[in-house]
Amino acid sequence: MCFTVSQQKKGLEIFIKDANLLYEDNQIKNLLDQVQNNFFVSGFQYPGLVILKENEVDMFNWGLIPFWTKTAEDANNIRSMTLNARSETIFEKPSYSSAIKTQRCILPVDGYFEWKEVNNEKIPHYIFPKESSHFYFGCIYDRWINHETGEIKNTFSIITVPSNPMMTEIHNSGQNKHRMPLIISEKDIEQWNNHSLKKENIEKLMEPFNEHFMDAYTISKKANYSRENRNVPEILQKVQY
């Protein structure tokens, strides 16, 4: 699955310019002022990350809370189980079935992280685009209102698909092995974010990304230890084993 990503401020500025968004607009400037450098961020921290929906950028928290969730306790419990949504069941699962139809978005990331098991040891890998500044993850989003406090939470989930050959080799262990995030080609971003897209066209876009446009290298085993501060530039340095 996909639980750890890199989304850096410098990369987001490039993404916004490349996407022909109104970079001079005060709303986008204010948004970028809030952005932290996420060299290595785990979904289990429910971080605020920048997404693109329709033709606007916003900051949503990772860990989708369905609109029908009743209480704050239920919301806190469900979000750890909705960091990822499987493409094969997304139209049937109650948490996702409404959002996939009309609430699709893009999460631009510099790269993401997976672990390969070698001789019972977990070796962390950084996966990144070979010929582009970003991966564009296909996601869904939702808006939940706490009816006791009036608080609004905007949240998202990353869709996952069966892995391509490269990721099958890297992501080779665990309950959710041989999975990878849904990566949308740059030319298909507008189509993916089109809320009138029919089910059969959505399904056609939910395919494994071509491995020839991806690359990876091994990084420090510091990435294995959640008690350490892994959100540092050095985490992206190549380490040979």
GINORTA-V839561 format. One line per field, one symbol per residue. burial: 1 if it has 9 or more other C-alpha atoms within 8 Angstrom, else 0. A space follows every 50 residues. Layout:
burial = ???
This chain:
burial = 11111111101111111000100000011011001001111111011011 11100011111111110010000110011101111110011000011111 11111111111111111000011111111000111111111111110000 00111111111111001111111000111111110000100111101000 01000111001001101111001000000110001000000
